[in-house]
Amino acid sequence: MSKKPTTLEAAALTNFTPAGQAALYHIHLAQQAERDELAALEEEKKKEKRLREEIRPEEVRAGEVVDKWIKEWCPPLYQFLDIPAPPHLTIGIFVLLHLAYWYTVPWYFHFLLTWPVTYFIPLYCTWKSIYKSRDRVLWLSYWIILSVLEYFEILLFRDQARSLVWWPKLKAIFCLVMYSIIDNEIILDSRGKPKDKKPIYGAIKLVEKFLPKEKPKDDKEKGKAKEKEREKRSSGDKSREKEKDKKSSKEKDKKSKAKGTEKDKKISK
């Protein structure tokens, strides 16, 4: 659909004198200058609006920064802390309770302090992953690693593991790192440009090292596969040619029969 000409364009089509063309050209320049001025004013307004919408240091809230940091570093921890209250408040309460338990309870019960990080958070997130397929591979890997760790713990320390103050702490830090994001894998699109980021968890990264890797196909196997594909294509082409020949032969037989019947009719007449 062609657009309707403006009054200036219509005048340019009807007025063919040099003076008229020059006048129309000057009018066009004046209109274009007005448009440029309006566009520049709109751009300035947009820049001012962006500057107003930008986050200023005095408007930044520390709680939101802490929540964002926990979510980016360890999403399962954020998911568990977000149950009773915002994570930045829950983690403060957790630290205070930890210190109170440490100074009031006898030392042989201090091994219970690491249980939330080692067992409770993973149990809750595993239960959530049963109903949602997200992070299911992470928790399968985590429980395998934890079982191997506890097996070696029994072999090395036996009943002395509870009396060791430093070991439960190291175990809790190790388990926390296992379900934390340690790296991000960049996903590329068909053009080779970065499309998205895939988080890599510590447990999955550790388990992948012990899993058997797929054997790369040799050149001979690739050649055999290509030959089989060629054979399949050639057999398919041959079968198509045979079908075409059958169809052409049937059509010829029909034509010959039709001609024979026409001749018999003429002879009978």
N, C-alpha and C positions, 0 to 999 in steps of 0.2 A: 504494500500500500504506500503510494507516494504521498508525502506531506503537502498540505496546501501552502502555496507561496505566501510570504508575508507581503505587507504593503510596499516595503522597500524593494523586494524582489519583483513584484508585479510592475512597479514603476520602472525598474531597470529593464524589464522586458519590452515595455511600451515606448520608453523615451530613448531614442537613438542618437540624439544630438550630443556633441562633445561637452557642451556646457551642462546639460542635464545629467550626463554620466558623472562629471566631476562633482556636481552638487550631491548626487546620490552617494558617491564615494566618501565625501566628507561627512555626510550623515551617518554612514556605516561606521566610520572611524569613531565618531562621537559616541554612538551607541555601544561600541565595543569597549571604549574607555570606561563608560559607566558600569558595564558588566564586570570589568576587571577590578574596579574599585569596590564593588559590592562583594566580589569573591574574596578580596583581601581583607575586608572588614569581617566577613564570616570566619575566615581562618584565624584572625586575631581573637575573635570571641571563643572559638573552639580551644585555642591554646590557653586562654585564661580559665576556661572551664576545667581543662585537664590539670592545670596547676592547682586549682582549688580542690579537685578531687584527689590529688596525690596525698599519700600518708605523710604526715608531719611527725617529727620525733616526739613532740609533746602530746600527740594524740595516740601514740602506740601504747597498747596495753601489754604488760609483762605476761599476764596469764595466757593471752592468745598466742604470744610468741612461744611460750613453754609448751602449750598444747600442740602447736604446729611442729615443733622440734620433736616431740615424742611420737607424733603420728608419722613423720617422715623417717625417723630412725627405727622405731619398733611398733608397727601397727597392732600386733597382738596385745602388747602392754597398754597401748592407748585404748583398745577395745575393752580390756578388763577394768582399767581405772575409771572408764567413763560410766560404769554401772551405777555407783552410788552418787557421784558428783562429778563436776568437771575435773579432768585429769590433773591440772596444776594444783587443785585443792586436795585431791585424793592422795597424790604422791607426798604432799607435805604432812598429811595426817599419818600416812604410812611410816614416814621417817620418825615422827614423834612417838608413835606406838613402838617402833623398833627400839628406839633408845630407852623408853620406859621398861620394855620387856628385858632389855639387856642388863639394866642396872637393878632390877627387882627380882628376877627369877634366878635360881641357882644355875651355875655354869654348865652342869650336865644336861640341861634342857635347852641350851642355846642352839643346838642343831635344828630345832624347830623353826628358827627364824628364816631359814632359807627355803622352807617348804612352799610358801606362796609363789616364789619365782620358779622353783623347780617342778612343782606339781599342780598347784591350784590354777594358775594362769593357763598352762598348757591343757589341763583337763577341760576348762571352760571353753577355750578356743577350739579344741577337738570336738567337743559336743556341738558347737556352732557349725563347724565344718561338715558334720554329718548331714545336716539339713541343707547346707549350701556347699556346693562343690569347691568353693574358693579355699585355697590354702590346705586342701586335703593332703596333697603330696608333702607339704612342709611338716605336718604333724605326724604322718607316717614315718618320715625320716627321723624326726625328733625322738620319738619313742624308741626307735631302734638304737639310736645313739645312746640314749639314757640307760637302756637295759644293758648295753655293753659296758658303759661306764660303771654302773652299779655292780656288775659281775666282777670287774677288776677291783672295785672297792672292797668287795667281800674277800677276794683272794689276797689283797695286800694288807688291809687293816683289820678285817674280821670285826670283832666287837669293839675295837679301839676307835672306830670311825666316829662314834658319838663323843668320845672324850677329846678328839682333836678339834680345836677351836677354829683353826685356819682352813681345814679341808672343806667344811660345808660352804664357807664363803667362796672359795675357789670354784666349787661345784656350781653354786648359784650364778656366778659371773659367767662361767662356761655355758650353762644352759640358757642364760639371757642372750648371749651372743649367738647361740644356735638359732633362735627365732627372731633375730634382728636382721635388718637389711645391711649387708656388707658391701654390696656393689649394685650397679644398675647396668643391665644389658640393653644396648641401643638396637632397636628394631628398624630395619631399613625397608623402604617401599620398593616397588618394581624399578624405579629410576635410580635407586641407590642413595636416596636422601633419608636422613633420620626421620622416622615416622612416630615412634613412641618409645617409651622406656619400660623395660621389664625388670622388676626387683628380683635380686638374687639373695636368698636367705642362706645363713651359715650352714644349717642342717642339710639342705639340698646340695649345697656346694661340697660338703664333706662326704655325703653318701655317693655322689656321682663318681668320686675317685675310686670307689671300691666296686662299682658296677661294671660288668663286661661291656666293652665298647664294640660297636658294630664293625665288622671287618670290611675294609674297603674292597670293592670289587676289582679284580685284576683286569688287565687289558684283554686277556683271552676271554674271560667271562663276558666282558663288554662286547667283544667281537662276536661271540656266540649269540648273545642276545640280539645284536643287530642283524645277524644272519637269519635268526628265527623270525624277526619282524619282516625282513625282506621276503622270506619264504611265505609267510602268512599273506603278505600283500600280493605276491605273485599268484598264490593259489586263489586268492579272492578275485584277482583280475581274470584268471583263467575261468573260474566258475561263472563270472559275469559274461565273458565272451561266449561260453557254452550256452548260457541262457538266451543270449541274443541270437545265436545261431538257431536254437530250437524255435524261438519265436518267428524268425525270418522264414524257416522251413515250413512252419505251420501256416504262415500267411501265404506262402507260395502255393501250398497244397489247396488252401481255400480258394485262391484265385483260379488255379487250374480246374478245380471242380466246378467253379462258377462258369468258366468258359465252356466246359463240357456240357453242362446243362443248357446253356444258351444255344449251342450247336444242335443238340437233340431237339430243342423246341423248334428251331428253324427247319430241321429236316422233317419233323412231324407235320409242320404247316405245309 
